[in-house]
Amino acid sequence: MAIAIKSLIEKTKGDRWIWLIIILLSIISILTVYSATNTIAHNKGQSVESYLVFKHVIFVLAGIGMIYVTHLLDYKYFAGISKVLIIITVPLLLYTLLFGAHVNEASRWVKIPIIGLTFQTSDLAKLALITFLARTLTKKQENIKDVKKTFIPIIASVGLVT
């Protein structure tokens, strides 16, 4: 076990403090879900807390796995897909506005027909906007003080997504 942990630590690149914060926040979220579901289950006289906590642990581990895989990718990969994400995001936001699935009396969700899951297009829009702005600022670094060449395209992309 100790050898596996040591091997994993050697393979992780980046700031160890960020990894520590991710792990600590994950543990806190698991404890919070356990505490909340335990109280709810006790009040209702049911034993669903183990299922909900297990489900949350699976999601947390999947999230940490995605973070690990993402940190292995070269950052230039994200610059390449930023335009595609913006192009996909704008119609999805319009679709959500007009035909969004109603969840908890809000139509901020899009339902994926085949698997029946829902997701918020605003989360994809956040990711798309951050990557697109980072790409744009990197490409226009020489003209950063020029309002027409840098500021207006950035404000236009922010205005389009928000």
Secondary structure, 3 states (H helix, E strand, C coil): CHHHHHHHHHHCCCCHHHHHHHHHHHHHHHHHHHHHHHHHHHHHCCCCHHHHHHHHHHHHHHHHHHHHHHHHCCHHHHHHHHHHHHHHHHHHHHHHHHHCEEECCEEEEEECCCCCCEEEHHHHHHHHHHHHHHHHHHHCHHHCCCHHHHHHHHHHHHHHHC
